[in-house]
Amino acid sequence: MSKDWNARTMLVHSGTKRSQYNEVSEAIFMTQGFVYDTAEQAEARFIETGEDEFIYARYGNPTVRMFEERMAALEGCEDAFALASGMAAVNAALTCGLKSGDHVVAAKALFGSCLYILEDILCRFGVEVTLVDSTDLGAWKTAIRPDTKLVFFESVSNPTLELTDIRAVCDLAHAVGALVLVDNVFATPMFTNAFEFGADIVTYSTTKHIDGGGRCLGGIILGSKDFIRGTLEPYIKHTGAALSPFNAWVMLKGMETLDLRCRAMATTAEKIARAVEGHNKLARVIHPFLESYPQAELARAQMKRGGTMLSLDLQGGQAAAFKFLNALKIILISNNLGDAKSIVTHPATTTHQRLSEEVRADLGITAGLVRISIGIEDEDDLLADIQQALDAV
């Protein structure tokens, strides 16, 4: 691999390993184990596993390793470990290096399952967690203490699309020796590189944009070789959240078109946001590249594009939101995102329903809020679909 390659070339070629057959498309090594030529070779491999040597699929696999190396090349970091799902990645990244008595500071605007890990699991085992308004740098300054071990946030929050100032929070965390973990799913690898702003660890649910076709679950954790191989790898080996070789192969195929898809989706998302802003059925339109977006300056400083998502807050609450969803003809009602197909979600009754009404209100998740993940369909068709659904409210 050439370090001079641009992202689109890396997405197609980085990390490729060919068998003796010199196949064009990456091979799927559907095996749970590996054979040794001698007992001495098996003994040596368990003492130290070399490059392109494997022991067991829970520890690593050639197809999975191709995916890990391609993602690490794209992010410009030292190493990566792929897991069975995005939440497996978040869970492992949060728990692998923490112990009872440690302190974590996290954004309160997080996906519901992330909050469950922080508030229900980590706290149960004696980790102290402080949640803050991720948009308020003063809140981060107050919450981060000399004994803070880890800081965690989404670069773009789900579903209200709030931003965290990655560089500023990293500076605060690093001043006390804390690591910074960033979930970069909404920003995508194409529009924000969190490592460039100081992040130590980055996670993705590869189920989203990286697969891009709604086919497979997957997750990945990226960071330094010391963290990935020294802290994370032993935890994953012994807890078992291994990525299937077949799913890794699907992710590799998805990466080949990731840049093309994300750019097309982002163009359409911004066009639609601008077209419907000010509609009399909407209380607000949320998109990071709108001039009305409260953090517009920060968005343009740390995002190359405004992303593939937009959120609409309908006048009339849940009843209006449900009428809007039920009137859509192209956009599908589901709870995934980053798909080639456009998807709409009502967070208050689905992805964030376990949160109390008070917490949802604090996070800006109103009863009328809908989250739209824009796909690769024709932008005029999608805009027309949204406009006719708004008219039906």
C-alpha positions as CSV (number, residue, x, y, z in Angstrom):
1,M,0.0,0.0,0.0
2,S,1.2,3.5,-0.9
3,K,0.9,6.2,1.8
4,D,0.4,8.6,-1.1
5,W,-2.9,7.0,-2.0
6,N,-6.0,9.1,-1.6
7,A,-9.0,7.8,0.4
8,R,-11.0,6.5,-2.6
9,T,-8.1,4.4,-3.7
10,M,-7.5,3.1,-0.1
11,L,-11.1,2.1,0.1
12,V,-10.6,-0.3,-2.9
13,H,-7.1,-1.6,-2.4
14,S,-5.7,-1.2,1.2
15,G,-5.0,-4.3,3.2
16,T,-5.7,-6.7,0.3
17,K,-4.2,-10.2,0.9
18,R,-4.3,-12.6,-2.0
19,S,-4.0,-16.4,-1.8
20,Q,-1.9,-18.5,-4.2
21,Y,-4.8,-18.1,-6.7
22,N,-4.3,-14.3,-7.0
23,E,-8.1,-13.7,-6.9
24,V,-9.3,-10.2,-7.8
25,S,-12.1,-10.0,-5.2
26,E,-11.0,-10.6,-1.6
27,A,-11.3,-14.3,-0.5
28,I,-13.7,-15.3,2.3
29,F,-11.8,-17.6,4.7
30,M,-14.8,-19.3,6.3
31,T,-12.9,-21.3,8.9
32,Q,-12.9,-21.3,12.7
33,G,-9.5,-22.8,13.1
34,F,-6.1,-23.2,11.5
35,V,-3.7,-26.1,11.0
36,Y,-0.1,-26.2,12.1
37,D,2.6,-28.2,10.3
38,T,4.2,-29.4,13.5
39,A,3.5,-29.4,17.3
40,E,6.5,-27.0,17.6
41,Q,4.9,-24.6,15.2
42,A,1.6,-24.6,17.2
43,E,3.6,-24.0,20.5
44,A,5.4,-21.1,18.9
45,R,2.3,-19.5,17.5
46,F,0.6,-19.5,20.9
47,I,3.7,-17.8,22.4
48,E,3.8,-15.1,19.7
49,T,1.6,-14.8,16.7
50,G,3.4,-13.3,13.7
51,E,2.1,-11.2,10.8
52,D,-0.4,-13.2,8.7
53,E,-0.5,-16.0,11.3
54,F,-3.7,-17.1,12.9
55,I,-4.8,-19.4,15.7
56,Y,-8.6,-19.3,16.0
57,A,-11.3,-17.1,14.4
58,R,-12.2,-15.6,17.7
59,Y,-8.7,-14.2,17.8
60,G,-8.4,-13.2,14.1
61,N,-9.0,-14.3,10.5
62,P,-7.4,-13.4,7.1
63,T,-10.6,-11.9,5.7
64,V,-11.3,-10.0,9.0
65,R,-7.7,-8.8,9.0
66,M,-8.1,-7.3,5.5
67,F,-11.0,-5.3,6.7
68,E,-9.2,-4.1,9.8
69,E,-6.1,-3.1,7.8
70,R,-8.2,-1.2,5.2
71,M,-10.1,0.7,7.9
72,A,-6.9,1.6,9.7
73,A,-5.3,2.8,6.5
74,L,-8.4,5.0,5.8
75,E,-8.4,6.5,9.3
76,G,-4.6,6.9,9.3
77,C,-4.2,5.1,12.6
78,E,-1.9,2.2,13.7
79,D,-4.3,-0.6,14.1
80,A,-7.9,-1.8,14.4
81,F,-10.0,-4.7,15.7
82,A,-13.3,-5.7,14.1
83,L,-16.3,-7.0,16.1
84,A,-19.7,-8.6,15.7
85,S,-21.7,-5.4,15.9
86,G,-21.4,-1.6,16.5
87,M,-22.6,-2.0,20.1
88,A,-20.0,-4.8,20.7
89,A,-17.4,-2.3,19.6
90,V,-18.7,0.5,21.9
91,N,-19.0,-2.0,24.8
92,A,-15.5,-3.3,24.4
93,A,-13.9,0.1,23.8
94,L,-15.6,1.4,27.0
95,T,-15.0,-1.6,29.3
96,C,-11.7,-3.2,28.2
97,G,-9.5,-0.6,30.1
98,L,-11.7,0.4,33.0
99,K,-11.9,-1.0,36.6
100,S,-13.9,-0.3,39.7
101,G,-13.2,3.2,41.0
102,D,-12.4,4.7,37.6
103,H,-14.1,7.9,36.4
104,V,-15.7,8.4,33.0
105,V,-17.1,11.6,31.5
106,A,-19.5,11.1,28.7
107,A,-22.0,13.1,26.6
108,K,-25.6,12.7,27.7
109,A,-26.7,12.9,24.1
110,L,-25.9,9.3,23.2
111,F,-27.7,6.4,21.6
112,G,-29.9,4.6,24.2
113,S,-27.7,1.4,24.2
114,C,-24.6,3.5,24.9
115,L,-26.3,5.1,27.8
116,Y,-27.3,1.6,29.1
117,I,-23.7,0.5,29.1
118,L,-22.6,3.7,30.9
119,E,-25.4,3.9,33.5
120,D,-26.5,0.3,34.0
121,I,-23.4,-1.8,33.4
122,L,-20.4,0.3,34.2
123,C,-22.0,1.9,37.3
124,R,-23.0,-1.6,38.5
125,F,-19.3,-2.6,38.5
126,G,-18.1,0.5,40.4
127,V,-17.2,2.9,37.6
128,E,-18.3,6.4,38.2
129,V,-19.9,8.1,35.2
130,T,-20.6,11.8,34.8
131,L,-22.9,12.8,31.9
132,V,-22.6,16.3,30.4
133,D,-24.1,18.5,27.7
134,S,-21.7,17.7,24.9
135,T,-22.2,21.1,23.3
136,D,-21.1,23.0,26.4
137,L,-17.3,23.2,26.7
138,G,-17.7,24.7,30.2
139,A,-19.5,21.5,31.3
140,W,-16.7,19.4,30.0
141,K,-14.2,21.5,31.9
142,T,-16.1,21.2,35.1
143,A,-16.7,17.4,34.8
144,I,-13.2,16.3,33.7
145,R,-11.1,15.6,36.9
146,P,-7.5,14.7,37.6
147,D,-8.6,11.1,38.1
148,T,-10.7,10.9,34.9
149,K,-9.7,7.8,32.9
150,L,-11.9,8.1,29.8
151,V,-14.0,10.6,27.9
152,F,-16.7,9.4,25.5
153,F,-19.0,11.1,23.0
154,E,-20.5,10.9,19.5
155,S,-18.9,13.3,17.1
156,V,-22.5,14.0,15.8
157,S,-25.2,13.0,18.2
158,N,-28.1,10.7,17.5
159,P,-30.8,11.9,16.6
160,T,-30.6,15.7,17.2
161,L,-27.3,16.0,15.2
162,E,-25.5,18.0,17.9
163,L,-21.7,18.4,17.6
164,T,-19.0,18.0,20.2
165,D,-15.9,20.2,19.7
166,I,-13.5,17.2,19.3
167,R,-10.2,19.1,19.5
168,A,-11.2,21.2,22.5
169,V,-12.5,18.2,24.5
170,C,-9.5,16.2,23.6
171,D,-7.2,18.9,24.9
172,L,-9.1,19.0,28.2
173,A,-9.0,15.2,28.5
174,H,-5.3,14.9,27.6
175,A,-4.4,17.5,30.1
176,V,-5.3,15.0,32.9
177,G,-4.1,11.9,31.0
178,A,-7.5,10.7,30.1
179,L,-8.2,8.8,26.8
180,V,-10.8,10.1,24.4
181,L,-13.2,7.6,22.7
182,V,-15.3,9.0,19.8
183,D,-18.2,7.2,18.1
184,N,-17.9,8.6,14.6
185,V,-20.8,6.8,12.9
186,F,-23.0,9.8,11.9
187,A,-20.0,11.8,10.6
188,T,-18.7,8.8,8.6
189,P,-15.0,8.2,7.9
190,M,-15.4,10.3,4.8
191,F,-16.4,13.6,6.4
192,T,-14.7,13.7,9.8
193,N,-11.4,12.1,10.9
194,A,-11.6,12.2,14.7
195,F,-7.9,11.2,15.0
196,E,-6.9,14.4,13.3
197,F,-8.6,16.4,16.0
198,G,-6.9,14.4,18.8
199,A,-9.1,11.3,19.5
200,D,-7.3,8.3,20.9
201,I,-9.9,5.6,20.0
202,V,-12.6,5.7,17.3
203,T,-15.5,3.3,16.9
204,Y,-17.9,2.6,14.1
205,S,-21.0,0.5,13.7
206,T,-20.0,-0.8,10.3
207,T,-23.6,-2.0,10.0
208,K,-24.3,1.5,8.8
209,H,-22.6,3.4,6.0
210,I,-19.7,0.9,5.7
211,D,-21.9,-2.0,4.8
212,G,-24.3,0.4,3.2
213,G,-26.7,-2.2,2.0
214,G,-28.6,-3.3,5.2
215,R,-27.1,-6.8,5.0
216,C,-24.8,-7.5,8.0
217,L,-24.0,-6.5,11.5
218,G,-20.4,-5.3,12.3
219,G,-18.4,-3.0,14.3
220,I,-14.8,-1.8,14.6
221,I,-12.5,-0.1,17.1
222,L,-9.4,1.9,15.8
223,G,-6.5,3.3,17.7
224,S,-2.8,2.9,18.6
225,K,-1.2,-0.5,18.3
226,D,-0.5,-0.4,22.1
227,F,-4.2,0.0,22.8
228,I,-5.5,-2.3,20.2
229,R,-3.1,-5.2,20.9
230,G,-2.2,-4.5,24.5
231,T,-5.5,-3.5,26.1
232,L,-8.3,-4.4,23.7
233,E,-7.3,-7.6,22.0
234,P,-7.0,-9.8,25.2
235,Y,-10.5,-8.5,26.3
236,I,-12.1,-9.4,22.9
237,K,-10.3,-12.8,22.7
238,H,-11.7,-13.9,26.0
239,T,-15.2,-12.3,25.7
240,G,-15.9,-13.6,22.2
241,A,-17.5,-10.7,20.1
242,A,-15.7,-11.8,16.9
243,L,-16.7,-10.6,13.5
244,S,-17.8,-13.3,11.0
245,P,-15.4,-13.6,8.0
246,F,-18.5,-13.4,5.7
247,N,-19.6,-10.2,7.3
248,A,-16.0,-8.8,7.1
249,W,-16.1,-9.6,3.3
250,V,-19.4,-7.8,3.0
251,M,-17.8,-4.7,4.7
252,L,-14.8,-4.9,2.4
253,K,-17.2,-4.8,-0.6
254,G,-19.1,-1.9,1.0
255,M,-16.0,0.1,1.4
256,E,-15.3,0.1,-2.3
257,T,-18.3,2.4,-2.9
258,L,-18.3,4.2,0.5
259,D,-16.9,7.5,-0.7
260,L,-19.2,7.6,-3.7
261,R,-22.3,6.7,-1.7
262,C,-21.6,9.1,1.2
263,R,-21.0,12.1,-1.1
264,A,-24.2,11.5,-3.1
265,M,-26.2,11.0,0.1
266,A,-24.8,14.1,1.7
267,T,-25.5,16.2,-1.4
268,T,-29.1,15.0,-1.3
269,A,-29.5,15.5,2.4
270,E,-28.4,19.1,2.3
271,K,-30.6,19.9,-0.7
272,I,-33.7,18.5,1.0
273,A,-32.9,20.2,4.3
274,R,-32.7,23.6,2.5
275,A,-35.8,22.9,0.4
276,V,-38.1,22.1,3.4
277,E,-36.7,24.5,5.9
278,G,-39.4,27.0,6.8
279,H,-42.3,24.6,5.9
280,N,-45.4,25.5,7.9
281,K,-45.7,21.9,9.2
282,L,-42.2,21.9,10.7
283,A,-41.1,23.4,14.0
284,R,-37.4,23.0,12.9
285,V,-35.1,21.4,10.4
286,I,-31.8,20.1,11.7
287,H,-28.8,19.7,9.4
288,P,-25.2,20.7,10.2
289,F,-24.7,22.7,7.1
290,L,-27.8,24.9,7.3
291,E,-27.0,28.5,8.3
292,S,-29.7,28.2,11.0
293,Y,-27.9,25.3,12.6
294,P,-26.7,26.5,16.1
295,Q,-23.2,25.0,15.6
296,A,-22.8,25.9,11.9
297,E,-19.2,27.3,12.4
298,L,-18.0,24.2,14.2
299,A,-19.7,21.9,11.7
300,R,-17.8,23.5,8.8
301,A,-14.5,23.4,10.9
302,Q,-14.6,19.6,11.6
303,M,-16.8,18.2,8.8
304,K,-16.0,18.1,5.1
305,R,-19.7,17.7,4.3
306,G,-22.9,18.0,6.4
307,G,-23.5,14.3,6.5
308,T,-26.1,11.9,5.3
309,M,-28.7,12.6,8.0
310,L,-31.3,15.2,8.7
311,S,-34.0,15.5,11.4
312,L,-37.4,17.1,11.1
313,D,-39.4,18.3,14.0
314,L,-43.1,18.3,13.1
315,Q,-45.7,20.7,14.5
316,G,-48.3,18.6,16.2
317,G,-46.1,16.0,18.1
318,Q,-46.4,12.3,17.7
319,A,-49.7,12.3,15.8
320,A,-48.2,14.6,13.1
321,A,-45.0,12.6,13.0
322,F,-46.9,9.3,12.5
323,K,-49.0,10.8,9.8
324,F,-45.9,12.0,8.1
325,L,-44.2,8.5,8.3
326,N,-47.3,6.7,7.1
327,A,-47.6,8.9,4.1
328,L,-44.1,8.3,2.8
329,K,-44.0,6.2,-0.4
330,I,-40.2,5.8,-1.0
331,I,-38.6,6.4,2.3
332,L,-38.9,3.3,4.5
333,I,-39.9,3.2,8.2
334,S,-37.1,1.4,10.0
335,N,-34.4,2.0,12.7
336,N,-31.2,1.5,10.8
337,L,-29.2,4.3,9.1
338,G,-26.5,4.8,6.5
339,D,-28.2,2.4,4.1
340,A,-28.4,2.8,0.3
341,K,-32.2,3.0,0.9
342,S,-33.6,6.1,2.6
343,I,-34.9,5.3,6.1
344,V,-37.0,7.3,8.5
345,T,-37.2,6.7,12.3
346,H,-39.3,8.1,15.1
347,P,-36.8,8.1,17.9
348,A,-39.1,8.8,20.8
349,T,-41.1,5.6,20.3
350,T,-38.2,3.4,18.9
351,T,-34.5,3.9,19.3
352,H,-34.8,6.2,22.3
353,Q,-38.0,4.9,23.8
354,R,-36.3,3.5,27.0
355,L,-35.3,7.0,28.0
356,S,-37.7,8.8,30.3
357,E,-39.9,11.6,28.9
358,E,-37.8,14.1,31.0
359,V,-34.5,12.9,29.6
360,R,-35.8,12.9,26.0
361,A,-37.0,16.5,26.5
362,D,-33.6,17.5,27.9
363,L,-32.0,16.0,24.8
364,G,-34.3,17.7,22.4
365,I,-36.0,14.5,21.3
366,T,-39.5,15.7,21.0
367,A,-42.6,13.7,20.1
368,G,-42.6,15.3,16.7
369,L,-39.0,14.6,15.8
370,V,-38.2,12.2,13.0
371,R,-34.7,11.2,11.9
372,I,-34.1,10.6,8.2
373,S,-31.2,8.7,6.8
374,I,-30.9,9.7,3.2
375,G,-30.0,7.0,0.7
376,I,-28.8,7.0,-2.9
377,E,-32.2,7.3,-4.6
378,D,-32.8,10.3,-7.0
379,E,-32.8,13.5,-5.0
380,D,-35.8,14.9,-6.7
381,D,-37.9,11.8,-6.0
382,L,-36.9,11.9,-2.3
383,L,-37.7,15.6,-2.0
384,A,-41.1,15.1,-3.7
385,D,-41.8,12.2,-1.3
386,I,-41.1,14.3,1.8
387,Q,-43.1,17.2,0.5
388,Q,-46.2,15.1,-0.3
389,A,-45.9,13.5,3.2
390,L,-45.7,16.9,4.8
391,D,-48.8,18.0,2.9
392,A,-50.6,14.9,4.2
393,V,-50.1,16.0,7.8
